[in-house]
């Protein structure tokens, strides 16, 4: 059996940078907090907890912290959270992915210029919640083609459309086309991370060629879920796992080619463990 591992699998630039920053802070011995899990991978978060890093999830929890360092997660946070950290005199390490930070700047600038912000992404996702928090007026999140069709705006209103960095590229294009057909006054900024586009295209290509596809990533990882959906379209035998312990394969002898890809928050050691297991046991 041959195993094909995607070249662009595992930590992306933004995730690698964020994780390294938290480990550096953990080594100082000071009280360290992350606002939300630093990345969407439970194994990484558990390891950081063992090193004394505490996760806080709400503004109420943040208000109770009197000293220490708060690391802003790779997904970013709202402007209000940043202001609270500063007001409380806490040290802040901003590990927001630079590509997400770019969206914050676009949203702040365009909303202050009077434009209505439309975010194409998954409502409730921490990255999207953070982006919304940089808009002067309430932003609108559009997640599906149906929501794009049903969207309406005031006459003469200018729109600025941005995207969650890990959104499905093809779906984003389809949704933008709907807005254009409606004749709205729209400026579109494609803020999908290039690494996401490459990862999704590569996963689709591999899944179309293999007998079995394995997608590795955290249960709460949006970009991994999208990889799984893309692979399922091309390969019916697609498995979504978080670690090797989740892999329960009973492969027939007819299977000759297995593909493996992983989300942007998946550590290399987990990918290698799965890859080696498949190679040795099948």
C-alpha positions in Angstrom: 0.0 0.0 0.0 1.2 3.5 -0.9 0.6 6.5 1.4 0.4 10.0 0.0 1.0 12.8 2.5 -0.1 16.3 1.5 2.8 18.7 1.3 0.8 21.4 2.9 -0.4 19.6 6.0 -0.1 20.7 9.6 0.9 24.0 11.2 0.5 27.1 9.0 2.7 30.2 9.5 0.2 31.9 11.8 -0.4 28.9 14.0 3.3 28.0 14.3 4.0 31.6 15.3 1.3 31.7 17.9 2.2 28.4 19.5 5.9 29.3 19.7 5.0 32.6 21.4 3.0 30.8 24.1 5.7 28.2 24.8 8.2 31.1 25.1 6.0 32.8 27.6 5.3 29.6 29.6 9.1 29.2 30.1 9.3 32.5 32.0 7.4 31.1 35.0 5.1 34.1 35.1 1.3 33.7 35.2 0.3 33.2 31.6 -3.2 33.2 30.2 -4.5 32.8 26.6 -7.8 34.5 25.6 -9.5 31.4 24.2 -7.5 28.3 23.2 -4.4 29.5 21.4 -5.3 27.2 18.5 -8.1 24.7 17.8 -6.1 21.6 18.8 -6.9 19.9 22.2 -3.5 18.1 22.4 -1.6 21.4 22.1 -3.9 23.2 24.6 -3.5 20.3 27.1 0.2 20.4 26.9 0.3 24.1 27.5 -2.0 23.7 30.5 0.5 21.2 32.0 3.1 24.0 31.7 0.9 26.4 33.7 -0.9 28.2 30.8 -4.5 29.0 31.7 -7.3 29.5 29.1 -9.8 32.2 29.8 -12.9 32.5 27.6 -14.9 35.5 28.7 -14.5 39.2 29.5 -15.7 38.4 33.1 -12.8 36.1 33.6 -10.4 38.7 32.1 -11.7 41.3 34.6 -10.6 39.1 37.5 -7.0 38.9 36.4 -4.8 41.3 38.3 -1.3 40.4 37.1 0.5 38.3 34.5 0.5 38.0 30.7 -2.4 37.6 28.4 -1.7 36.0 25.0 -4.2 36.8 22.3 -5.1 33.7 20.4 -4.1 33.2 16.7 -7.8 33.8 15.7 -7.6 37.3 17.1 -10.1 39.1 19.5 -12.3 42.2 19.4 -11.0 45.7 19.9 -12.8 45.8 23.2 -10.8 42.8 24.6 -7.5 44.5 23.6 -8.6 47.7 25.3 -9.5 45.8 28.5 -6.1 44.1 28.7 -4.4 47.5 28.4 -6.7 49.2 30.9 -6.0 46.5 33.5 -2.3 47.0 33.2 -1.6 43.4 32.0 1.2 42.5 29.7 -0.2 41.6 26.3 1.4 39.3 23.7 -0.5 39.6 20.5 -0.3 36.2 18.7 -3.1 37.1 16.3 -2.3 35.6 12.8 -1.0 38.5 10.7 -3.5 37.6 8.0 -6.3 37.9 10.5 -4.8 41.2 11.8 -5.0 42.5 8.2 -8.8 41.9 8.2 -9.1 43.8 11.5 -7.4 46.8 9.9 -9.5 46.6 6.7 -12.8 46.3 8.7 -11.9 49.2 11.1 -10.8 51.5 8.2 -13.8 50.7 5.9 -16.4 50.9 8.7 -15.0 54.3 9.8 -15.4 55.4 6.2 -19.1 54.6 6.5 -19.3 51.2 4.8 -21.4 48.3 6.0 -19.2 45.3 6.8 -20.2 41.9 5.5 -18.2 39.0 6.7 -18.4 35.7 4.7 -17.7 33.1 7.3 -19.0 30.8 10.0 -21.1 32.7 12.6 -19.9 32.0 16.1 -16.3 31.1 15.1 -13.8 33.0 17.2 -12.0 34.5 14.2 -15.3 35.9 12.9 -16.3 37.1 16.4 -13.0 38.9 16.6 -13.4 40.5 13.2 -16.9 41.8 14.1 -15.4 43.5 17.1 -13.4 45.9 14.9 -16.4 47.3 13.0 -17.6 50.7 14.0 -21.2 49.6 13.3 -22.6 46.1 13.7 -21.3 43.8 10.9 -23.3 41.1 9.2 -22.1 37.5 8.9 -23.2 35.6 5.8 -22.5 31.9 6.0 -24.4 30.2 3.1 -25.6 30.8 -0.4 -29.2 31.1 0.9 -28.2 33.8 3.3 -26.4 35.7 0.5 -29.6 35.4 -1.6 -31.7 36.8 1.2 -29.4 39.6 2.2 -30.7 43.1 1.7 -29.3 46.5 2.4 -30.4 50.1 2.5 -30.7 52.0 -0.8 -27.3 53.7 -1.6 -25.5 51.8 1.2 -21.9 50.9 0.5 -20.8 47.4 1.4 -17.3 46.0 2.1 -17.1 42.2 1.9 -14.3 40.3 3.7 -13.9 36.6 4.4 -12.9 34.4 7.3 -9.3 33.3 6.4 -10.2 29.6 6.4 -13.4 29.8 4.4 -14.0 27.6 1.4 -12.6 29.5 -1.6 -15.0 28.3 -4.2 -18.0 28.9 -1.9 -16.7 32.5 -1.2 -16.5 33.2 -5.0 -20.1 31.9 -5.5 -21.4 34.1 -2.6 -19.6 37.2 -3.9 -21.2 36.6 -7.3 -24.6 36.6 -5.7 -23.9 40.1 -4.2 -22.6 41.4 -7.5 -25.8 40.2 -9.4 -27.9 42.1 -6.9 -26.3 45.3 -8.1 -25.2 46.5 -4.7 -22.4 49.0 -4.3 -19.8 46.5 -3.2 -16.0 46.4 -2.6 -14.7 42.9 -2.1 -11.5 42.0 -0.4 -10.5 38.4 -0.7 -9.0 37.8 2.8 -8.9 34.0 2.5 -5.4 33.0 3.5 -3.3 31.8 0.5 -2.2 28.8 2.5 -5.8 27.8 3.0 -6.5 28.0 -0.8 -3.4 25.8 -1.5 -4.2 23.3 1.3 -7.8 22.9 0.1 -6.8 22.5 -3.6 -4.1 20.0 -2.7 -6.5 18.0 -0.5 -9.1 17.9 -3.3 -6.5 16.6 -5.8 -5.2 13.9 -3.5 -8.7 12.8 -2.4 -9.7 12.4 -6.1 -6.8 9.9 -6.6 -6.9 7.7 -3.5 -9.0 4.8 -2.2 -9.0 6.1 1.4 -8.5 9.7 2.7 -7.6 10.6 6.3 -8.0 14.1 7.5 -6.4 15.0 10.8 -7.3 17.9 13.0 -9.1 19.2 16.1 -12.8 18.6 16.5 -13.4 22.4 16.7 -11.1 23.3 13.9 -13.1 25.1 11.1 -10.3 24.7 8.5 -10.0 21.0 9.2 -13.8 20.5 8.9 -13.7 22.2 5.5 -10.9 19.9 4.4 -13.0 17.0 5.4 -16.0 18.3 3.5 -13.9 18.8 0.4 -12.3 15.4 0.6 -15.7 13.7 1.1 -16.8 15.2 -2.2 -14.0 13.4 -4.0 -13.5 10.2 -1.8 -16.4 8.4 0.0 -13.9 6.7 2.3 -12.8 9.8 4.1 -12.1 9.7 7.8 -11.8 12.7 10.2 -9.6 12.0 13.2 -8.0 14.1 15.9 -5.2 11.6 16.9 -4.1 8.1 16.1 -6.4 6.8 18.9 -9.4 7.8 16.7 -8.2 5.9 13.7 -10.2 2.6 13.3 -9.5 1.3 9.8 -10.4 -2.1 8.5 -9.1 -1.8 5.0 -9.8 -4.4 2.3 -6.9 -5.7 0.3 -8.1 -3.9 -2.7 -7.1 -0.6 -1.2 -3.8 0.5 -2.8 -3.6 4.2 -2.1 -4.2 6.1 1.1 -4.1 9.9 1.3 -3.4 12.0 4.4 -3.9 15.7 5.0 -4.2 17.8 8.2 -5.6 21.0 9.4 -3.5 24.1 10.1 -3.6 23.5 13.9 -2.3 19.9 13.7 1.2 19.3 15.2 3.7 17.4 13.0 4.2 14.6 15.6 0.5 13.6 15.3 0.7 13.6 11.5 3.9 11.5 11.5 2.4 9.1 14.0 -0.7 8.4 11.8 1.4 8.2 8.6 3.9 5.7 10.2 1.0 3.6 11.6 -0.7 3.3 8.2 2.5 2.5 6.4 3.5 -0.3 8.9 0.1 -1.8 9.6 -1.4 -1.8 6.1 
